[in-house]
Amino acid sequence: MGEIRFEQHLKVKGLIGYFGLENWWLDEFNEDERNYIKTKINNSDNSLTSGDISFTNETVIGLLGTLACWFIKPEDRNIAHRILNKALEFSTNAPVLDVYFLYNQMIMTYYKDRNISEYMDKTIDACRKQIDLAPDAKKAFKKEYRNSPLPAHRGYKQLSIILEKIGCYQEAIKLLKQADIQGWAGDWSNRIERCNKKMKKIDKNSFDY
């Protein structure tokens, strides 16, 4: 309690202050966690919480999404979850590609805890939301990176893997075909072929029985 009372008299500067995240930073993390975060990201110029920043090309959702990347290990993921939760608050009016990459990080982070039902559900939700965003993200990528092919799409890939593992081959194939048609990079044809083979095997076994 004393720690917060004293720190509330201090102005948090840097990117945290610039984006108005001061209260969240002080309330969400204790002093040890804040020091650990700054040490972990090797922020040599202390720009995360120090310095007077009057302009940056970075966005708040981009900052938080990138920050979460540093805390992917098991012992750090509690920090990543809290950062991602905050980032999601800014997703409504954020640039399309920032939201796309945020979902990317959410999928990657939550899937590592897939044995916990809550995080498997969050993985699937993030996948579906990134897939819903795919047409707009495609346009944004084409505008931002002219003459460059589309990158991989983690949402399509991860959700198709989950569906394949639980035997939902038709739904997986539908997603894989959709990703392929939209032009996202990936081994979609091979995955479609594998799912088709598994479906045929099930049909054959059912017939033989």
Rosetta blueprint (number, residue, H / E / L):
1 M L
2 G H
3 E H
4 I H
5 R H
6 F H
7 E H
8 Q L
9 H L
10 L L
11 K L
12 V L
13 K L
14 G H
15 L H
16 I H
17 G H
18 Y H
19 F L
20 G L
21 L L
22 E H
23 N H
24 W H
25 W H
26 L H
27 D H
28 E H
29 F L
30 N L
31 E H
32 D H
33 E H
34 R H
35 N H
36 Y H
37 I H
38 K H
39 T H
40 K H
41 I L
42 N L
43 N L
44 S L
45 D L
46 N L
47 S L
48 L L
49 T L
50 S L
51 G L
52 D L
53 I L
54 S L
55 F L
56 T L
57 N L
58 E L
59 T L
60 V H
61 I H
62 G H
63 L H
64 L H
65 G H
66 T H
67 L H
68 A H
69 C H
70 W L
71 F L
72 I L
73 K L
74 P L
75 E L
76 D L
77 R H
78 N H
79 I H
80 A H
81 H H
82 R H
83 I H
84 L H
85 N H
86 K H
87 A H
88 L H
89 E L
90 F L
91 S L
92 T L
93 N L
94 A L
95 P L
96 V H
97 L H
98 D H
99 V H
100 Y H
101 F H
102 L H
103 Y H
104 N H
105 Q H
106 M H
107 I H
108 M H
109 T H
110 Y H
111 Y H
112 K L
113 D L
114 R L
115 N L
116 I L
117 S H
118 E H
119 Y H
120 M H
121 D H
122 K H
123 T H
124 I H
125 D H
126 A H
127 C H
128 R H
129 K H
130 Q H
131 I H
132 D H
133 L H
134 A H
135 P H
136 D H
137 A H
138 K H
139 K H
140 A H
141 F H
142 K H
143 K H
144 E H
145 Y L
146 R L
147 N L
148 S L
149 P L
150 L L
151 P L
152 A E
153 H L
154 R H
155 G H
156 Y H
157 K H
158 Q H
159 L H
160 S H
161 I H
162 I H
163 L H
164 E H
165 K H
166 I L
167 G L
168 C L
169 Y H
170 Q H
171 E H
172 A H
173 I H
174 K H
175 L H
176 L H
177 K H
178 Q H
179 A H
180 D H
181 I H
182 Q H
183 G L
184 W L
185 A E
186 G L
187 D L
188 W H
189 S H
190 N H
191 R H
192 I H
193 E H
194 R H
195 C H
196 N H
197 K H
198 K H
199 M H
200 K H
201 K H
202 I H
203 D H
204 K H
205 N H
206 S H
207 F H
208 D H
209 Y L
